[in-house]
């Protein structure tokens, strides 16, 4: 992967530029990802549910996802 400049940030909540975004999408796994038909499929989330009003999405995390130090990934990480 060719990186033409230093990324301004590797913080998902601050990234607005293409360099940071390209690096983050290659380094991090999200709650979902897209299949070949561009439909969302589980990634870190094993499933999700929409509230009756459609305003809240509840994600259920997989139990087998850990950080490199062995600590489990939790909802607070998102």
Phi, psi and omega in degrees: 000127180268126178244117187276345181203165175292135177290138177298330180201155170241024177261117182307323185285347181248345186288122176230355183258160184290328180294309179299315183299315180298318178294313182298320180291339177268343181261328189246152174254132180269183176296324179227170171217177180253144173272186183298337179265013181060034174259139180292136177228159181300146171230263174287327175281138176273336176192171177210158181226145175260142175292164180301325179281348181076014183262344183234132174247125177255122179260140176248119185278149174294152179274350187252030181246124184226153172286169181297340178271004177092353179284142180291146173285135183236169178303324180298340178287342179260000000 
